[in-house]
Amino acid sequence: MEMKVSSANKPRPSILLKYGIIEAHQRGEFSFLPSVPPTSKEFDGLIHRASAESREVFCNKHIMKHGEVWGLKDGDIFLDFAILDLNGRTRRAVPFWPSRVYAEYVAEAIAKPLCAEAVQLFTFIDTILLNELPMRKLLVAIFWIPGKRTAIRGARQEAISWVDSFCYRLNLEPPSGGSLSDADYMKLLKAAYARPMKAGPRGKLP
């Protein structure tokens, strides 16, 4: 279900530029690897046996490694669906997947002629998570499988988590800065290490 976006909503500036992540990428401090399709064993395990938490961890690792995210479109907009969250509540969210085959599997499962489309990770963070989804008042679903519970996150919070992951890996000052409690800091640090990059961390963690 599409929601109209008011022209009064000004797009947020690039958070990736603000924290030096794009410049680090341009300097070659990290890079993304070409995406490869999953093996049949991996595909079957993630679709039929993996928990929502396991799918989320796999998705984040794969996206960080390959630098692209897949969603389902009907026309020019990534679609939202009624999705069960981790607590069994139904939420309106826009789902994304780590590879084309998973997005196409879901399109076939719900019997809709939708187009699976890739979006570059930087665009996903700056444009979709920080601007489009908040304007549409929608959440983001990580690796949705119809009929299964799925990790659903606030779009802006998910964007900050991605940027924190980059910052911890690149020894940059994270958006969270010193505003986090020790417990919350450790949660973000754990999330950062769940999103490995080709290049390892430089220097000490903040």
Number of C-alpha atoms within 10 A of each C-alpha: 10 9 11 7 13 9 7 6 10 9 13 11 12 15 19 21 13 11 18 16 20 15 13 17 12 10 10 10 15 18 17 16 14 9 15 9 12 14 9 8 8 11 14 12 13 19 18 10 11 14 17 21 15 14 23 22 17 19 22 22 20 22 23 23 20 20 22 22 24 25 25 24 16 12 9 6 12 22 17 24 16 14 24 22 20 15 9 11 10 13 17 18 25 22 25 27 29 27 24 21 15 23 26 20 15 20 18 12 11 11 9 11 12 19 16 22 16 18 15 13 19 21 16 20 23 21 18 20 22 24 19 19 22 17 17 15 13 20 22 25 26 24 31 28 24 17 8 15 20 25 22 24 16 17 24 19 14 17 22 20 20 21 25 23 24 27 22 21 23 23 14 21 16 18 15 14 11 11 9 11 9 9 9 12 15 12 11 19 18 12 18 22 14 18 20 19 24 13 14 11 17 12 11 9 13 12
